[in-house]
Structures are given as structure tokens and as C-alpha cells.
Amino acid sequence: MRSGFGCESCGSPGVRLPADLTDEAMIQCDRCGCTLMAWGAFKRRVEAQEAADARKPAERPAGAAVLRVAG
């Protein structure tokens, strides 16, 4: 899988979960059925992405003025 959680074969972001969600169980692409990775690895990847997103500064709209305070 590449960043953004898209299947390397077809680009779909959807995953098909196994009935038994152990960390070793393999997940598949919901569109083409390609085996992606183990459930445990997928969970860790999602958690890492959420943590990275939380650390990103809030984005300003294009053209927004920046206010600088002298001090």
C-alpha cells in the first residue's frame, strides 16, 4: 500500500476485513481482492497517520493575512 491507504493494484481506499480480527489476519482490497497487509500492521499504520495529522498546524485559507505582533 502507498500513503493515503490506496491499494497498489487498483487504487481503492476500501479494505475487506477478515471475520477473525487477529493481528496476524490478512486484510484485502475491497475492490480487487488483493492482499494488502496484516490487520495489526494496518491498525498501527492508521494510528500513526492519525498522530501525524494531529501534529500538523492548522491550514490558513489561501491569501489569508498573517498578523505579526511586535514585542
Backbone bond lengths (Angstrom), bond angles and torsions (degrees), N, CA, C in turn:
res aa  C-N    CA-C-N  psi(-1)  N-CA   C-N-CA  omega(-1)  CA-C   N-CA-C  phi
1 M - - - 1.455 - - 1.519 109.14 -
2 R 1.286 115.92 148.53 1.455 121.24 175.46 1.521 108.99 -103.70
3 S 1.323 116.83 173.35 1.457 118.41 -179.33 1.524 110.02 -60.42
4 G 1.315 116.98 150.79 1.447 121.19 -176.82 1.511 112.15 90.59
5 F 1.308 118.39 3.03 1.456 124.22 175.20 1.520 113.30 59.80
6 G 1.308 118.02 43.34 1.454 121.43 175.22 1.516 110.42 -105.53
7 C 1.317 116.43 140.22 1.462 122.03 176.97 1.524 109.26 -59.86
8 E 1.321 117.97 134.04 1.458 120.92 179.52 1.518 111.91 -67.92
9 S 1.325 117.74 -24.34 1.459 120.75 -178.86 1.525 112.89 -81.73
10 C 1.350 117.19 -44.67 1.470 119.14 -173.60 1.518 114.17 -125.32
11 G 1.342 118.44 -10.08 1.457 121.74 178.19 1.517 115.75 87.60
12 S 1.326 117.82 -3.74 1.464 120.85 -178.41 1.525 111.05 -66.16
13 P 1.341 117.95 136.91 1.464 120.56 175.86 1.530 112.52 -86.12
14 G 1.328 117.92 -6.22 1.467 121.60 -176.58 1.514 112.33 -81.39
15 V 1.328 116.16 142.39 1.462 120.83 176.73 1.521 110.07 -122.53
16 R 1.314 115.53 150.85 1.464 123.42 175.75 1.525 106.41 -106.90
17 L 1.334 115.37 119.73 1.460 120.79 -177.28 1.524 110.58 -88.16
18 P 1.335 116.59 145.10 1.458 119.89 176.07 1.527 110.61 -73.79
19 A 1.322 116.64 158.24 1.472 121.00 179.66 1.521 110.88 -63.41
20 D 1.327 117.44 -37.99 1.466 122.80 -179.13 1.527 107.92 -102.53
21 L 1.332 117.65 102.85 1.459 121.65 -175.81 1.522 112.99 -84.70
22 T 1.320 116.26 69.02 1.456 120.29 171.39 1.524 107.14 -90.10
23 D 1.315 117.39 160.12 1.464 120.37 179.69 1.524 112.43 -60.95
24 E 1.330 117.86 -23.99 1.465 122.19 -178.14 1.528 112.72 -89.21
25 A 1.333 118.05 -13.36 1.466 121.47 -177.67 1.523 110.00 -66.69
26 M 1.318 116.47 138.92 1.459 121.49 -177.07 1.525 110.72 -87.96
27 I 1.340 115.35 138.55 1.458 120.46 174.47 1.524 108.02 -101.16
28 Q 1.325 115.32 154.59 1.463 120.61 -177.70 1.521 110.19 -125.80
29 C 1.324 115.26 159.03 1.459 121.58 173.72 1.517 108.06 -66.09
30 D 1.323 116.28 134.32 1.456 120.72 -179.09 1.531 111.95 -72.06
31 R 1.320 117.95 -23.31 1.467 120.55 -178.55 1.525 111.89 -88.39
32 C 1.340 117.44 -55.26 1.470 119.49 -172.14 1.528 113.90 -105.05
33 G 1.353 117.79 -10.03 1.454 120.67 177.76 1.519 114.99 83.24
34 C 1.322 117.77 3.09 1.465 121.91 179.29 1.532 109.62 -61.16
35 T 1.326 117.12 136.94 1.463 120.98 175.66 1.520 108.32 -72.06
36 L 1.343 116.40 127.81 1.459 121.20 -174.41 1.523 112.82 -99.15
37 M 1.318 116.77 -59.49 1.468 121.49 -178.90 1.522 108.45 -173.16
38 A 1.319 115.86 174.59 1.464 120.95 177.44 1.528 110.04 -72.71
39 W 1.322 116.32 149.07 1.461 123.01 -179.78 1.528 111.16 -55.16
40 G 1.324 118.27 -43.86 1.466 121.35 -179.99 1.516 111.72 -60.65
41 A 1.328 117.41 -43.13 1.465 121.15 178.63 1.524 110.62 -65.62
42 F 1.327 117.05 -39.13 1.461 121.21 178.85 1.525 110.62 -63.59
43 K 1.340 117.22 -44.47 1.474 120.67 178.08 1.520 110.84 -58.99
44 R 1.331 116.95 -45.13 1.471 120.12 -179.76 1.529 110.86 -63.49
45 R 1.319 116.40 -37.72 1.464 120.15 179.52 1.530 110.95 -65.81
46 V 1.319 117.51 -43.34 1.461 121.59 178.30 1.531 109.90 -63.21
47 E 1.327 117.58 -44.40 1.468 121.35 179.36 1.515 111.17 -61.89
48 A 1.340 117.56 -40.72 1.463 121.09 179.31 1.527 110.76 -65.93
49 Q 1.341 117.12 -39.50 1.462 120.66 178.76 1.523 110.90 -65.96
50 E 1.335 116.86 -41.02 1.468 120.45 177.99 1.516 110.69 -62.46
51 A 1.332 117.59 -41.14 1.462 121.25 178.96 1.527 110.66 -65.05
52 A 1.330 117.09 -41.30 1.463 120.76 179.08 1.521 110.54 -65.43
53 D 1.335 117.36 -41.04 1.455 120.80 178.81 1.524 111.12 -63.91
54 A 1.315 117.54 -36.24 1.463 121.69 -179.47 1.527 111.27 -68.88
55 R 1.325 117.55 -26.92 1.463 121.30 -179.62 1.527 113.08 -82.70
56 K 1.339 118.19 -16.52 1.461 121.24 -177.72 1.526 109.59 -69.47
57 P 1.345 117.02 137.90 1.469 118.98 176.74 1.518 110.02 -68.17
58 A 1.314 115.71 153.08 1.464 120.76 178.16 1.518 108.79 -62.17
59 E 1.308 116.54 137.51 1.460 120.69 -179.64 1.523 110.30 -85.82
60 R 1.325 115.04 139.50 1.461 121.10 176.23 1.524 108.35 -91.63
61 P 1.317 117.27 148.00 1.462 119.44 174.61 1.517 110.68 -60.84
62 A 1.310 118.29 150.30 1.466 122.26 178.30 1.524 109.74 -56.65
63 G 1.316 116.00 135.84 1.453 120.49 178.39 1.515 114.96 81.69
64 A 1.316 117.40 3.24 1.471 120.05 -179.81 1.525 109.44 -69.93
65 A 1.305 115.34 138.86 1.461 120.73 179.25 1.523 110.22 -76.44
66 V 1.313 115.07 148.65 1.465 120.99 176.81 1.516 107.29 -106.92
67 L 1.311 116.63 127.22 1.453 122.38 -179.67 1.514 108.49 -96.81
68 R 1.333 116.56 121.70 1.455 120.37 178.09 1.522 108.06 -110.73
69 V 1.310 114.91 132.10 1.449 120.45 -179.00 1.521 108.14 -105.98
70 A 1.330 116.10 124.84 1.463 120.59 178.40 1.514 108.29 -75.65
71 G 1.291 114.40 142.18 1.446 114.60 -179.94 1.414 111.37 -164.28
